[in-house]
């Protein structure tokens, strides 16, 4: 069997750190949390931060390319992730580590 495992908030737990970083960045920019945006669904495209804090396109691009990428690059695996993946591989499964990145923000 082929199994795809996402990195962000599956293998790692970075959501809270990203939320804190977005708030800190917005605060540095003098932006306030936009009312009515606390229950937004994250579509993993960065739009949630743009809507929540009113980031311009360039501000969002900086956040995703520099701040978010720095956080994800330092993320450590969740407890037992390595062991679980090893067991799946030993059972004959093909493991694919995947992530979603919008190339628009990383070029």
Backbone torsions as a table, in degrees:
resi	resn	phi	psi	omega
1	UNK	NA	144.2	174.2
2	UNK	-97.8	129.4	-178.5
3	UNK	-125.4	124.7	175.4
4	UNK	-100.7	131.1	-179.3
5	UNK	-124.0	122.8	-179.9
6	UNK	-74.2	148.9	179.5
7	UNK	-80.5	-61.0	-171.7
8	UNK	-68.7	119.0	178.7
9	UNK	62.7	19.3	168.4
10	UNK	-123.1	-67.4	174.6
11	UNK	-74.9	-28.9	-179.9
12	UNK	-122.5	166.9	178.4
13	UNK	-123.9	90.3	-174.8
14	UNK	-120.2	-1.8	-173.9
15	UNK	-57.1	-47.5	-178.6
16	UNK	-63.8	-40.2	179.0
17	UNK	-64.6	-39.6	177.2
18	UNK	-65.3	-42.6	179.0
19	UNK	-60.9	-44.0	178.9
20	UNK	-64.5	-40.5	179.8
21	UNK	-65.8	-39.7	178.9
22	UNK	-64.8	-42.2	178.7
23	UNK	-64.6	-43.6	178.9
24	UNK	-62.3	-43.8	178.7
25	UNK	-63.0	-45.3	179.0
26	UNK	-61.3	-40.7	179.0
27	UNK	-62.7	-43.4	177.3
28	UNK	-60.9	-32.8	179.5
29	UNK	-82.6	-5.6	-178.6
30	UNK	78.0	24.8	-178.7
31	UNK	-100.4	145.5	178.3
32	UNK	-103.8	157.4	174.8
33	UNK	-64.6	127.2	-178.8
34	UNK	-75.1	126.9	-178.7
35	UNK	-59.3	144.3	176.7
36	UNK	80.6	13.3	-176.6
37	UNK	-115.5	13.2	-176.8
38	UNK	-74.9	-24.6	-177.2
39	UNK	-105.8	27.3	178.6
40	UNK	-68.2	148.9	175.1
41	UNK	-92.4	127.5	179.9
42	UNK	-79.3	116.8	179.4
43	UNK	-93.3	12.5	177.5
44	UNK	61.5	32.3	179.1
45	UNK	-123.7	7.6	180.0
46	UNK	83.8	-15.2	-177.0
47	UNK	-59.4	-31.3	-178.8
48	UNK	-58.9	-38.6	179.5
49	UNK	-72.9	-37.0	178.9
50	UNK	-64.0	-43.2	180.0
51	UNK	-71.6	-45.5	-175.3
52	UNK	-64.0	-36.9	-174.9
53	UNK	-116.6	-0.9	179.4
54	UNK	70.1	30.9	178.0
55	UNK	-63.0	140.4	170.5
56	UNK	-72.6	171.1	177.9
57	UNK	-57.4	-46.4	-178.7
58	UNK	-65.8	-37.4	177.4
59	UNK	-66.2	-41.8	177.7
60	UNK	-63.8	-43.4	179.5
61	UNK	-59.9	-43.7	177.8
62	UNK	-62.3	-45.6	-179.3
63	UNK	-59.1	-48.9	-176.9
64	UNK	-69.1	-44.5	-174.9
65	UNK	-74.5	-39.4	-173.9
66	UNK	-101.8	-56.1	-174.6
67	UNK	-72.5	-53.4	-178.9
68	UNK	-62.1	-43.1	-177.8
69	UNK	-63.7	-37.2	176.8
70	UNK	-62.4	-42.1	179.3
71	UNK	-66.6	-46.4	-178.0
72	UNK	-67.0	-33.1	179.4
73	UNK	-68.3	-23.9	-179.6
74	UNK	-98.8	-1.4	-175.4
75	UNK	-65.5	142.2	177.4
76	UNK	-106.2	152.0	-179.5
77	UNK	-63.8	151.0	174.5
78	UNK	-64.1	158.9	178.1
79	UNK	-56.6	133.5	177.7
80	UNK	71.9	3.6	-179.7
81	UNK	-62.3	-47.8	-178.6
82	UNK	-61.2	-45.4	-179.3
83	UNK	-64.0	-40.4	179.8
84	UNK	-65.0	-43.6	178.7
85	UNK	-64.2	-40.5	178.2
86	UNK	-60.5	-43.1	178.7
87	UNK	-63.0	-41.8	179.1
88	UNK	-63.1	-41.2	178.4
89	UNK	-65.9	-44.0	179.6
90	UNK	-63.1	-26.6	178.0
91	UNK	-80.5	2.7	175.8
92	UNK	95.6	8.7	180.0
93	UNK	-84.7	149.2	172.4
94	UNK	-92.7	125.7	-177.1
95	UNK	-106.3	129.8	176.9
96	UNK	-121.1	123.0	176.1
97	UNK	-91.6	123.2	-173.9
98	UNK	-125.9	160.6	172.9
99	UNK	-154.1	161.3	178.1
100	UNK	-113.3	120.9	175.6
101	UNK	-133.5	130.3	177.5
102	UNK	-82.3	108.7	-176.0
103	UNK	-55.2	-24.7	178.7
104	UNK	-54.4	-33.2	-176.4
105	UNK	-96.4	-2.1	-174.8
106	UNK	-116.9	4.0	179.4
107	UNK	-93.9	NA	NA
